[in-house]
Amino acid sequence: MADIRSSSGEGGQKQPAKGVYHSLILSKLAAVSRLKHPGSNTVAAIAPPEERRLPMRQRGVKLVMLRNLLSDLKELKRHDIDSWQFLNGVHTTDSFTDWQEFSRELDAFSGKACCLHTGLSFVETMVEAGLTHDPISGAPYFSDMNTFVSYTWRGPAASLSALVLSVEDALSEEGIEVRCETNMSITVADSPFLS
């Protein structure tokens, strides 16, 4: 599959060589965001009213999606960034100002940048972009929620990689078989970004 990014890259970031499969989720969302919402690098589109959105309980994230997102982050050399940096951009460093420093121009692959064109959650934005199933196995990325995960956003142990490993470890310790079919909602503080 060809890489959909330009060789110069979004936001001046170094990109992998063309013709190589890299970061399917983040690359597609970044490209769609820039195409559909070119007018602002910081202000999101207005989301529709809640009653017209995907119901919250149907925004459960499956492990297969998290694993693919981690693969994307690894290919972008972002596997060790913390959750706030994933949300607001790799250039951010402080929990108190990250949200003020957000800009798609500085990081087109941040979670917010990928959702700028919809004003919706990451899950809803993926669904709108047709990213609903693993391209290899066909396993669905989303389903009804059955597990709640609360997780810290800042610090060396707060990377999305650490989150997925922690979830897998916790489920295993509870005797729950860790399979890609396990659904979860990742909600932190009062900020249900992924769901």
Protein Blocks (a to p, Z undefined) as FASTA:
>chain_A
ZZfbdfkoghhiacddehiaehkllmmmmmmmmmmmmmbckbccddddfklmccfklmcc
cfklmmmmmmmmmmnopmmpcfklmmnopkbcbfklmmmmgcfklomkbmklmmmmnopa
fklmmmmnopabcfklopafbdcdfbdcdddfbdjklcfklmmmmmmmmmmmnopacdfk
bccdddehjlcfkZZ
